[in-house]
Each structure stands twice: as structure tokens, then as C-alpha cells.
Amino acid sequence: MDYEEVANIANLPEGSYQIVQVQGTSIILFHYDGEVTALANKCLHKSGPLGKGVVKETAEGRFITCPWHGWEYNIKTGKAPAGFQDQQAVYDVQVKDDGKIWVSTEPSIEGLMVAHAENPLADLEELRYQTTPTSLNILGISCTNMNKELPRYSTSEAALEQALEMAQQDFGAETQLIRLRDLDFRPCEGYYSLHEEACTWPCSISEMDKEEDGMVQVYRAMILWADIVIIATPIRWGNASSLYYKMVERLNCVQNQITLFDKILIKNKVVGFIITGGQDNIQHVAGQMCWFFTDLGFIIPPFSFLGWSRGWIAEDMEQNTETFKTSGYIKRSLTQLIQNSVNLSQQIKHIDREHMHTSLPNIAEAPSKGHYSEGMFIEGAKEEQDGE
């Protein structure tokens, strides 16, 4: 077996690890318990950089955790934790008397990713859509937060419940209601900031917390099941609620499929909004919500939101809910929001969107990929004008 000098033991103190190159291959050197070991630096899962992860000690030994999706490998044996059969590539290491570290140019143990017996996210990965040309599935998402031990009346959620009830009674729709406050899910942890391929579909966090991530329920209902989505939020300091933003940040994994693979997950779906607050800023909140969901691929009906506000000086909040409950505008506006959404949904069911194109950025066009320059853009624009 051939070896290559890669480092000096003096630069790899006990309890540390570093990335080195062996004939163009990225390798991680570990120095723990007086022993130097080496693993391939490319995670078996999505090729994440293991060497940027964290080493943790467990009852089974020391493992390095991939920073992208949490896959783990024993730093000595390369084996995955108990219950998994994956094997990371292991390289042989020799530490010479002069302190020089030599690593084999070929792995002494080859890497192997083994198909896992059960994948609870298979329906999301395979995009097993449940909508049909005749389905009318309406999903309501409530973004209001409250103390579960001291529940209170929520105008936005009450309006959403009324809307879903109308959809059932007037149109025979199948409905679901998701209250985000009932779901346990981590906020977005910015994996796209690590690397565009670190943010995956389903979400990187969902891959790490397959059995516990509450956003999986949202993904299934919104992406696979719903024909129409109605999102209800209170106004908080002139914006949608913090729960709303916690959810939409986790929808980055839907949008980036377009950027990475020109793959649109949202097909022939309608979205509408319910926005209520004791004071104003309804148009601002509606504008942000409309923009975000159209960027995912949703279609917005005419007059796409119900807005409720008693104005800037309405500080007598104890009067807000009673005024809301007796408002004839609420019932009329909810009826029309559902009517407009259902009408649009029935129309777009027949649109072929398999070959739809987007105007969103594409990773292949990024400056670092060498496929874009300002000069090329201007020249192309000029040619188009000349063609006119």
C-alpha cells in the first residue's frame, strides 16, 4: 500500500482533528487517546464536509457528526452508530519517529452506504401527491400563538375555522386545520448558508428528526394533500406572527428545489390569507405573504385576503373580539374568499404545469459557476432588442 506525507504530529495536538489532502482526496486526521486515525471527508449521505462537523464522545466511542444532516461515524472504525450499517471510508495512518504523519493513498476500508430499512419521509422524497383532477382539499394553517394552559379567543383562528366550515358545507370540501402552536419543530438553522446542497427536500432538520419534526405534518398537508391553503395570522408589531415566519423559513427547502434542480413542488395550488389585528398594517402583511407564496408556485385568487383592523387608535382591545364577532363584514368576506379560491382552483386544475419555467435564480448561473457575466447579459439583451 502506498502512503503520502500529509502533516506533522506537532501540528495535530491530542484532542484535535484537521483536513488534509491525499492525492487530491480530502481526508480527516483525528488525534484522540494517543492514536491518529483517518476517515474520508465526504459524508456518505449528501457529500457533506465531515471535517467541519463536531466530535462527540458516546457510550459507543467517539463519533464525528456531519454538519449538514447529522450523520455520524466512529472516528476510528468509520462505522455508523448501532442500528445503522453504513461504513465511512477509513485510511491507514503511520506516524514516523520524526513526527511526520503518512496516510495511505487508498482506503484500507471502503466506504459503503446501506439502504435504511424504513424511511418515514419516503412519501415526501418521492412526492406522492394526493390531489386529483376532482379533489377539493382545503388546508387551514393558524399562525397565532398562545399559552396552551390559558387559551383565549383568537380572531384570526376563529375566522379560519369559520372559513373551513363554510368550505365543507357550501362546497363539500375536505378540510384540515393545523395550529402551528401545537407542533414541535425547530426553526430554520440556515443550512443553505453552509452550501446550497446542504438544504434539502425534505428539510435538513426533518432528515435529522424524522420522527419528531412537526414541520413534516405541514409539508405533507401543504405540498402533497392540499388544493387550497388558507393561512391565518394576527398582526404583531406591523408584521405577521413569529410562528408564521418560523414556518416560512422552513419552507426554504421547497423554494430551493427550483434554484438547484429547476424542480417545482407546488403545482396547481391556490393560497389565500386571513390577517387580523387590533391596529393596522394589513396591506404590508398581505404583500409579504402574497409575494412569498407566489415565489413557491402558489396562485393567488382575486381579492386574496380577509383583513380585520379597528385602526391605529383602537387600544381598547377588550372591545376588539366582541366587535369582530358581530361584524357582518367578516362572514361576507370569508364567504367570498372561499368562493374565489374554489373557483380558481377548479380552473387551474386543467393547466399543464409540468413544463412551467420560473424566473428565479438557478445555481448553474451563479457567478462562481462561470456561466454568467455582466457583459454576456448586456450583449444578450442588445441582441433581443435588435431582433425586435
C-alpha positions as CSV (number, residue, x, y, z in Angstrom):
1,M,0.0,0.0,0.0
2,D,1.3,3.4,-0.9
3,Y,1.5,6.3,1.6
4,E,1.8,10.1,1.3
5,E,3.2,12.5,3.9
6,V,0.4,14.9,5.0
7,A,1.2,16.6,8.3
8,N,3.3,16.7,11.4
9,I,2.1,15.4,14.8
10,A,3.3,18.6,16.3
11,N,0.5,20.4,14.4
12,L,-2.1,17.9,15.4
13,P,-2.3,18.0,19.2
14,E,-4.2,15.5,21.3
15,G,-8.0,16.0,21.1
16,S,-7.9,17.7,17.7
17,Y,-8.6,17.0,14.0
18,Q,-7.9,18.6,10.7
19,I,-8.5,18.2,7.0
20,V,-5.6,17.2,4.7
21,Q,-5.3,16.2,1.0
22,V,-4.0,12.9,-0.2
23,Q,-3.5,12.8,-3.9
24,G,-6.4,15.2,-4.4
25,T,-8.7,13.4,-2.0
26,S,-9.9,15.2,1.2
27,I,-9.2,13.2,4.4
28,I,-9.8,14.0,8.1
29,L,-7.0,13.3,10.5
30,F,-8.0,12.6,14.2
31,H,-5.7,12.6,17.2
32,Y,-7.5,11.1,20.2
33,D,-6.3,8.8,23.0
34,G,-2.8,8.9,21.7
35,E,-3.8,7.5,18.3
36,V,-4.1,9.1,14.9
37,T,-6.8,7.9,12.6
38,A,-8.2,9.0,9.3
39,L,-11.6,9.0,7.5
40,A,-12.8,10.3,4.2
41,N,-14.0,13.8,4.5
42,K,-17.1,13.3,2.3
43,C,-20.2,12.2,4.1
44,L,-22.0,9.2,2.6
45,H,-25.3,10.9,2.7
46,K,-25.1,14.1,0.7
47,S,-21.3,14.5,0.4
48,G,-21.2,17.0,3.3
49,P,-17.8,18.0,4.7
50,L,-17.4,15.8,7.8
51,G,-14.2,17.7,8.9
52,K,-16.3,20.8,9.6
53,G,-18.5,18.8,12.0
54,V,-18.2,18.1,15.7
55,V,-16.6,15.2,17.5
56,K,-18.6,13.9,20.4
57,E,-18.0,11.0,22.9
58,T,-20.7,8.5,23.4
59,A,-21.0,5.1,25.0
60,E,-20.1,3.5,21.7
61,G,-16.9,5.7,21.2
62,R,-16.1,9.0,19.6
63,F,-18.1,10.0,16.6
64,I,-17.9,12.9,14.2
65,T,-21.2,14.4,13.2
66,C,-21.8,15.8,9.7
67,P,-22.7,19.5,9.9
68,W,-25.2,19.2,7.1
69,H,-27.6,16.5,8.2
70,G,-26.3,14.9,11.4
71,W,-25.0,11.6,10.1
72,E,-22.4,10.1,12.5
73,Y,-19.3,8.0,12.1
74,N,-16.9,6.4,14.6
75,I,-13.5,8.3,14.2
76,K,-11.5,5.1,14.5
77,T,-13.6,2.4,12.7
78,G,-15.7,4.6,10.4
79,K,-18.8,2.7,11.4
80,A,-22.2,4.4,11.9
81,P,-23.9,4.2,15.3
82,A,-25.7,1.0,16.4
83,G,-28.7,0.3,14.3
84,F,-27.1,1.5,11.1
85,Q,-24.8,-0.4,8.8
86,D,-23.2,2.5,6.9
87,Q,-19.4,2.4,6.7
88,Q,-17.3,5.5,6.1
89,A,-14.0,5.0,4.2
90,V,-11.1,4.5,6.6
91,Y,-7.5,5.3,5.6
92,D,-4.4,3.7,7.2
93,V,-2.1,6.0,9.2
94,Q,1.6,5.8,10.1
95,V,3.3,8.2,12.5
96,K,7.1,8.2,11.9
97,D,9.7,8.7,14.5
98,D,10.3,12.2,13.2
99,G,6.7,13.1,13.9
100,K,5.6,13.0,10.2
101,I,2.2,11.6,9.5
102,W,1.7,9.4,6.5
103,V,-1.7,8.4,5.1
104,S,-2.5,5.6,2.7
105,T,-3.4,6.7,-0.8
106,E,-6.2,4.2,-0.9
107,P,-8.7,3.4,1.8
108,S,-8.0,0.4,3.9
109,I,-11.7,0.0,4.4
110,E,-14.0,1.1,1.6
111,G,-17.0,3.4,2.3
112,L,-20.4,1.9,1.9
113,M,-23.9,3.4,2.3
114,V,-26.5,0.9,3.1
115,A,-30.2,1.4,2.3
116,H,-32.1,2.0,5.6
117,A,-34.9,-0.4,6.2
118,E,-37.6,2.2,6.8
119,N,-37.8,5.8,5.6
120,P,-40.7,7.7,7.2
121,L,-40.1,10.6,4.8
122,A,-40.4,8.5,1.6
123,D,-43.7,10.0,0.6
124,L,-42.2,13.5,0.7
125,E,-39.0,12.4,-1.1
126,E,-41.0,10.7,-3.8
127,L,-43.6,13.5,-3.9
128,R,-46.6,11.2,-3.6
129,Y,-49.3,13.8,-4.4
130,Q,-52.8,13.1,-3.1
131,T,-54.6,15.7,-5.2
132,T,-56.6,14.7,-8.2
133,P,-58.4,16.5,-11.0
134,T,-61.6,16.5,-8.9
135,S,-60.3,16.8,-5.4
136,L,-61.1,19.8,-3.2
137,N,-58.8,19.6,-0.3
138,I,-58.5,22.8,1.8
139,L,-55.8,23.3,4.4
140,G,-56.1,25.9,7.1
141,I,-52.9,27.0,9.0
142,S,-53.3,29.0,12.1
143,C,-50.2,31.1,13.0
144,T,-51.5,32.5,16.3
145,N,-49.6,31.7,19.4
146,M,-51.0,31.5,22.9
147,N,-50.5,29.8,26.3
148,K,-51.9,26.3,26.0
149,E,-52.8,26.3,29.6
150,L,-54.7,29.6,29.3
151,P,-56.4,29.5,25.9
152,R,-58.0,32.7,24.7
153,Y,-60.2,33.8,21.7
154,S,-58.2,34.4,18.5
155,T,-59.8,36.5,15.8
156,S,-57.6,35.1,13.1
157,E,-58.1,31.5,14.1
158,A,-61.8,31.9,14.6
159,A,-62.1,33.3,11.1
160,L,-60.1,30.4,9.8
161,E,-62.4,27.9,11.5
162,Q,-65.4,29.6,10.0
163,A,-63.9,29.6,6.6
164,L,-63.2,25.8,6.7
165,E,-66.7,25.2,8.0
166,M,-68.1,27.2,5.0
167,A,-65.9,25.2,2.6
168,Q,-67.3,21.9,4.0
169,Q,-70.9,23.0,4.0
170,D,-71.1,25.0,0.8
171,F,-68.7,23.1,-1.4
172,G,-68.3,19.7,0.1
173,A,-64.6,20.3,0.6
174,E,-62.3,18.0,2.6
175,T,-60.6,20.2,5.2
176,Q,-57.7,20.1,7.6
177,L,-56.7,22.6,10.3
178,I,-53.1,22.9,11.5
179,R,-52.4,25.0,14.6
180,L,-48.7,25.8,14.4
181,R,-48.5,26.2,18.2
182,D,-49.4,22.6,18.6
183,L,-46.4,21.4,16.6
184,D,-42.9,20.9,18.0
185,F,-40.4,22.0,15.3
186,R,-37.0,23.7,15.3
187,P,-36.6,27.0,13.5
188,C,-34.6,27.1,10.3
189,E,-30.9,26.6,11.1
190,G,-29.5,28.1,7.9
191,Y,-28.1,25.0,6.2
192,Y,-28.3,26.8,2.8
193,S,-25.7,29.2,4.3
194,L,-23.3,26.2,4.5
195,H,-23.8,25.0,1.0
196,E,-26.7,25.1,-1.5
197,E,-26.9,21.3,-1.4
198,A,-26.9,21.2,2.4
199,C,-30.5,22.5,2.4
200,T,-32.5,19.5,1.1
201,W,-36.0,18.4,0.3
202,P,-37.4,17.3,2.7
203,C,-35.8,19.8,5.1
204,S,-32.4,19.0,6.5
205,I,-33.9,19.2,10.0
206,S,-36.6,16.8,9.0
207,E,-33.9,14.3,7.9
208,M,-32.3,14.7,11.3
209,D,-35.5,14.5,13.3
210,K,-37.6,12.1,11.2
211,E,-39.9,11.0,14.0
212,E,-40.1,14.3,15.9
213,D,-40.1,17.3,13.4
214,G,-43.6,18.9,13.5
215,M,-42.9,20.6,10.1
216,V,-43.3,17.2,8.4
217,Q,-47.0,17.5,9.1
218,V,-47.0,20.9,7.4
219,Y,-45.0,19.6,4.4
220,R,-47.4,16.6,3.9
221,A,-50.5,18.7,4.1
222,M,-49.3,21.7,2.1
223,I,-47.3,20.0,-0.6
224,L,-48.9,16.6,-1.1
225,W,-52.5,17.0,0.1
226,A,-53.9,20.5,-0.3
227,D,-55.5,22.1,-3.4
228,I,-56.1,25.3,-1.4
229,V,-54.2,26.7,1.5
230,I,-55.7,29.4,3.8
231,I,-53.2,30.9,6.2
232,A,-54.4,32.9,9.2
233,T,-52.2,35.2,11.2
234,P,-52.5,38.0,13.7
235,I,-50.6,41.2,13.2
236,R,-47.6,41.5,15.6
237,W,-45.8,44.9,15.5
238,G,-46.9,45.5,11.9
239,N,-45.9,42.0,10.7
240,A,-47.3,38.5,10.6
241,S,-46.7,36.5,13.7
242,S,-43.4,35.0,14.7
243,L,-44.9,31.5,14.2
244,Y,-45.7,32.4,10.6
245,Y,-42.1,33.4,10.0
246,K,-40.8,30.3,11.8
247,M,-42.9,28.2,9.3
248,V,-42.0,30.1,6.1
249,E,-38.3,30.0,6.9
250,R,-38.6,26.2,7.0
251,L,-40.2,26.4,3.5
252,N,-36.9,27.4,2.0
253,C,-36.4,23.7,1.2
254,V,-39.3,24.0,-1.2
255,Q,-38.1,27.1,-3.0
256,N,-34.5,25.9,-3.3
257,Q,-35.6,22.9,-5.3
258,I,-36.3,25.4,-8.1
259,T,-32.9,27.0,-7.7
260,L,-31.0,23.7,-7.5
261,F,-32.9,21.4,-9.8
262,D,-35.5,23.5,-11.7
263,K,-38.0,21.4,-9.8
264,I,-41.3,22.9,-8.8
265,L,-43.0,21.2,-5.9
266,I,-46.1,23.4,-5.7
267,K,-48.4,22.6,-8.6
268,N,-51.9,23.9,-9.3
269,K,-52.4,25.1,-5.8
270,V,-54.2,28.2,-4.6
271,V,-53.4,30.3,-1.4
272,G,-55.4,32.9,0.5
273,F,-54.9,34.7,3.7
274,I,-56.7,35.9,6.9
275,I,-55.0,38.8,8.6
276,T,-56.4,40.3,11.8
277,G,-55.1,42.9,14.2
278,G,-56.2,45.4,16.7
279,Q,-54.4,48.1,14.7
280,D,-53.4,48.5,11.1
281,N,-50.7,47.4,8.6
282,I,-52.8,44.8,6.8
283,Q,-51.6,45.7,3.3
284,H,-48.0,45.4,4.3
285,V,-48.5,41.9,5.9
286,A,-50.6,40.8,2.9
287,G,-48.0,42.0,0.4
288,Q,-45.2,40.0,2.1
289,M,-47.3,36.9,2.4
290,C,-48.6,37.1,-1.2
291,W,-45.0,37.5,-2.6
292,F,-43.6,34.6,-0.6
293,F,-46.2,32.1,-1.6
294,T,-46.2,33.1,-5.2
295,D,-42.4,32.5,-5.2
296,L,-43.1,29.0,-4.1
297,G,-45.5,28.5,-7.0
298,F,-48.9,29.1,-5.4
299,I,-51.6,31.0,-7.3
300,I,-53.4,33.9,-5.7
301,P,-57.1,34.4,-6.3
302,P,-58.7,37.9,-6.8
303,F,-59.1,39.7,-3.5
304,S,-56.9,37.1,-1.8
305,F,-57.2,38.1,1.8
306,L,-59.6,39.0,4.6
307,G,-58.2,41.9,6.6
308,W,-59.6,43.0,10.0
309,S,-58.4,46.0,11.9
310,R,-60.0,48.7,14.1
311,G,-57.3,51.2,13.3
312,W,-54.4,53.0,14.9
313,I,-56.2,54.4,18.0
314,A,-58.1,51.2,18.8
315,E,-56.3,50.5,22.1
316,D,-59.4,49.2,23.8
317,M,-58.5,45.6,22.9
318,E,-61.2,44.3,25.2
319,Q,-63.7,45.5,22.6
320,N,-61.9,44.0,19.6
321,T,-63.2,40.4,19.8
322,E,-66.8,41.4,20.5
323,T,-66.8,43.8,17.6
324,F,-65.3,41.1,15.4
325,K,-67.9,38.5,16.4
326,T,-70.8,40.7,15.4
327,S,-69.3,42.1,12.2
328,G,-71.3,41.3,9.0
329,Y,-68.2,42.1,7.0
330,I,-66.4,39.0,8.4
331,K,-69.0,36.5,7.3
332,R,-69.3,38.1,3.8
333,S,-65.6,38.4,3.3
334,L,-64.9,34.9,4.4
335,T,-67.6,33.6,2.0
336,Q,-66.1,35.4,-0.9
337,L,-62.5,34.4,0.0
338,I,-63.5,30.7,-0.1
339,Q,-65.7,31.2,-3.2
340,N,-62.8,33.0,-5.1
341,S,-60.3,30.3,-4.0
342,V,-62.6,27.4,-5.0
343,N,-63.4,28.9,-8.4
344,L,-59.7,29.5,-9.2
345,S,-58.7,26.0,-8.0
346,Q,-61.3,24.4,-10.3
347,Q,-60.0,26.4,-13.2
348,I,-56.3,25.7,-12.8
349,K,-56.8,22.0,-12.3
350,H,-56.7,21.7,-16.1
351,I,-53.5,23.6,-16.6
352,D,-50.4,21.6,-17.6
353,R,-47.7,22.8,-15.3
354,E,-45.2,20.0,-15.9
355,H,-43.2,22.2,-18.2
356,M,-43.6,25.5,-16.3
357,H,-40.5,27.7,-16.2
358,T,-39.5,30.2,-13.5
359,S,-37.7,33.5,-13.4
360,L,-35.9,32.6,-10.2
361,P,-32.1,32.3,-10.0
362,N,-30.5,29.0,-10.9
363,I,-27.4,27.6,-9.2
364,A,-25.9,26.9,-12.6
365,E,-26.0,30.6,-13.4
366,A,-24.2,31.7,-10.2
367,P,-21.1,33.8,-10.8
368,S,-18.8,31.2,-9.2
369,K,-20.0,28.6,-11.7
370,G,-18.6,30.6,-14.5
371,H,-21.8,30.8,-16.6
372,Y,-22.7,34.4,-16.0
373,S,-21.0,37.7,-16.7
374,E,-22.4,41.2,-16.9
375,G,-21.1,41.6,-20.4
376,M,-22.9,38.5,-21.6
377,F,-26.2,39.7,-20.0
378,I,-25.9,43.1,-21.7
379,E,-25.0,41.6,-25.1
380,G,-27.9,39.2,-24.9
381,A,-30.3,42.0,-24.1
382,K,-29.0,44.0,-27.0
383,E,-29.4,41.1,-29.4
384,E,-33.0,40.7,-28.2
385,Q,-33.7,44.4,-28.8
386,D,-32.1,44.2,-32.3
387,G,-34.3,41.2,-33.0
388,E,-37.3,43.4,-32.4
